[in-house]
Amino acid sequence: MKTLYTIAALLLSSSAFAQSTSFYGPSGAYEGSAYSNSGSTSYYGPSGGYLGSSYSNSGATSYYGSSGSYEGSSYGPAVGGYYYGE
């Protein structure tokens, strides 16, 4: 029984750290979702297709396209930061 509680606690704790965000356009139409966990975020379009990902570490975020190719980086705070693209 102790094992069952341990497994349940692990499942609950791992799902507690994952976050989901939905995006909507100006007309209110659903544009897609982002799923974040431990500094990485995966982005999906309205049909559920994978669009790409980003990885954040120490104030820098790197962006990758759906094929895994590097797309650019941003540095600094979300407002007033810098973006360097390919």
C-alpha positions as CSV (number, residue, x, y, z in Angstrom):
1,M,0.0,0.0,0.0
2,K,2.9,2.3,0.7
3,T,4.2,1.8,-2.8
4,L,0.8,2.8,-4.2
5,Y,0.9,6.1,-2.3
6,T,4.4,6.8,-3.4
7,I,3.5,6.3,-7.1
8,A,0.4,8.5,-6.7
9,A,2.5,11.2,-5.0
10,L,5.1,11.1,-7.8
11,L,2.4,11.4,-10.5
12,L,0.7,14.3,-8.8
13,S,4.0,16.1,-8.1
14,S,5.3,15.8,-11.7
15,S,2.0,17.0,-13.2
16,A,1.9,19.9,-10.7
17,F,5.0,21.4,-12.3
18,A,3.7,21.3,-15.9
19,Q,1.8,24.3,-17.1
20,S,-0.5,24.7,-20.1
21,T,-1.4,28.0,-21.8
22,S,-3.9,28.5,-24.6
23,F,-3.6,31.3,-27.1
24,Y,-6.4,33.2,-28.9
25,G,-6.3,35.7,-31.7
26,P,-7.9,39.2,-31.8
27,S,-11.2,37.7,-33.1
28,G,-11.2,35.2,-30.2
29,A,-10.3,32.2,-32.4
30,Y,-8.1,29.5,-30.8
31,E,-4.5,29.9,-32.1
32,G,-2.7,27.1,-30.2
33,S,-1.2,26.0,-26.9
34,A,2.1,26.0,-25.1
35,Y,3.1,23.4,-22.5
36,S,5.9,24.3,-20.1
37,N,8.0,22.3,-17.7
38,S,11.4,22.9,-16.1
39,G,12.6,25.7,-18.4
40,S,11.4,24.2,-21.6
41,T,8.2,25.0,-23.5
42,S,6.6,23.2,-26.5
43,Y,4.3,25.0,-28.8
44,Y,1.4,23.5,-30.8
45,G,-0.9,25.0,-33.4
46,P,-4.7,25.0,-33.5
47,S,-4.8,21.6,-35.2
48,G,-2.4,20.1,-32.6
49,G,0.6,20.1,-34.9
50,Y,4.0,20.7,-33.2
51,L,5.3,24.2,-34.0
52,G,8.6,24.3,-32.0
53,S,10.1,24.8,-28.6
54,S,12.0,27.1,-26.4
55,Y,14.5,26.6,-23.6
56,S,15.2,29.1,-20.9
57,N,18.3,29.3,-18.7
58,S,19.7,32.2,-16.6
59,G,17.8,35.0,-18.4
60,A,18.4,33.7,-21.9
61,T,15.8,31.9,-24.0
62,S,16.6,29.9,-27.2
63,Y,13.9,29.1,-29.8
64,Y,13.8,26.1,-32.1
65,G,11.5,25.4,-35.1
66,S,9.4,22.3,-35.6
67,S,12.4,20.6,-37.4
68,G,14.7,21.3,-34.4
69,S,16.5,24.1,-36.2
70,Y,17.7,27.1,-34.2
71,E,15.5,30.2,-34.8
72,G,17.0,32.7,-32.4
73,S,17.5,33.8,-28.8
74,S,16.2,36.5,-26.4
75,Y,18.1,37.9,-23.5
76,G,17.0,39.9,-20.5
77,P,13.5,40.5,-19.1
78,A,10.3,39.9,-21.1
79,V,9.8,43.6,-21.4
80,G,12.9,45.6,-22.6
81,G,15.0,42.5,-23.5
82,Y,16.8,41.8,-26.7
83,Y,16.0,39.3,-29.5
84,Y,18.6,37.8,-31.9
85,G,17.1,35.8,-34.8
86,E,18.6,33.8,-37.6
